[in-house]
């Protein structure tokens, strides 16, 4: 006897009715209400020959295959209601829900990152345009400050431009007071600092460390305790400059002009002094010692200086008490050993 396949796959009417009743119970969020409704249905099941135990087992089978999300909270604007709603989720769907949110968050972070990178490059021309405009404004401020000899404006403006890597060459800064300015690593070739004040301000001394001061002019400038370490001073004019206790360690002074400059206490360790003009430079002299509130006699220190000749030294004034390498001291007909205080000056 043949059986109609389509007919065999149709759901039994009793099972369909049972499924509809189980659906009603499964949608009830409140556990007490659900149990009450289930108890009523159990009594109805007994009338058709199903025991309470069999009925409950059928319901559990139904739940395994059909996990229902509880009804949305009626007070959807209350956060606590949503929290309670989520707590009633069937575990598998709750886990899936959590994974979904994590995935959304991860994708959201990735999308935000991509958007931020895109925005950064998209706005780059605008930022560059704005930066150029700001730089131009600072240049106007510096020009005005130089014209008016306004110390504060000059220092702030030049430091800002230097920090942004601007070329500061060919500036005319004669007769300005820029004491305490910090132009480390500055590009300052051919700048004119003639007769300018570049000493210390409130114990902060001017800093030109590692700057490029090629052919710059410091004629008759006040440069007490200035920092010229590792600085390019090739062909620079330091004639008559006041360089008491200046730091020239590892500086490049090829053909620099230090004629008549005051070098009391200046340090030249590692500096290149090839063809440096030291004619009539003052090597030693009295300076005021703030620690003792009295004067003390100090000299320039050339220990470790490079390419310094006896002829250069002898062209200077009171050079005999300054500090030199042993070999150079012999060429200068000085005792081979330096005075004891020369080692202190190395610090």
Long-range contacts (C-beta under 8 A, 24 or more apart in sequence): 14-48, 18-58, 19-62, 22-58, 22-59, 22-62, 22-63, 22-66, 23-66, 23-68, 25-59, 26-62, 26-63, 26-66, 26-68, 27-68, 27-70, 27-71, 29-70, 29-71, 29-85, 29-88, 63-90, 67-92, 67-93, 69-93, 131-164, 135-161, 135-164, 135-166, 146-171, 146-172, 146-173, 146-176, 149-175, 149-176, 149-177, 151-176, 151-177, 151-178, 151-179, 154-178, 154-181, 155-180, 155-181, 158-183, 159-183, 162-186, 162-187, 178-206, 179-206, 180-204, 180-205, 180-206, 181-206, 181-207, 182-206, 182-207, 183-207, 183-208, 183-211, 184-208, 184-209, 184-210, 184-211, 184-227, 185-209, 185-210, 185-211, 186-211, 186-212, 187-211, 187-212, 188-212, 188-213, 188-216, 189-213, 189-214, 189-215, 189-216, 190-214, 190-215, 190-216, 191-216, 191-217, 192-216, 192-217, 193-217, 193-218, 193-221, 194-218, 194-219, 194-220, 194-221, 195-219, 195-220, 195-221, 196-221, 196-222, 197-221, 197-222, 198-222, 198-223, 198-226, 199-223, 199-224, 199-225, 199-226, 200-224, 200-225, 244-287, 245-287, 245-298, 263-300, 263-316, 264-298, 264-299, 264-300, 265-298, 265-299, 265-300, 265-301, 265-345, 266-300, 266-301, 267-300, 267-301, 267-345, 267-346, 268-300, 268-301, 268-302, 268-304, 268-305, 268-308, 269-301, 269-303, 269-304, 269-305, 269-346, 270-304, 270-305, 270-306, 271-305, 271-306, 272-306, 272-307, 273-302, 273-305, 273-306, 273-307, 273-308, 273-312, 274-306, 274-307, 275-307, 276-308, 276-312, 277-312, 277-315, 278-312, 278-313, 278-315, 278-316, 279-315, 279-316, 280-315, 280-316, 280-317, 281-315, 281-316, 281-317, 282-316, 282-317, 282-318, 283-316, 283-317, 283-318, 283-319, 283-321, 283-322, 284-318, 284-319, 284-321, 284-322, 285-318, 298-345, 299-323, 299-345, 301-342, 301-345, 301-346, 302-328, 303-338, 303-342, 303-346
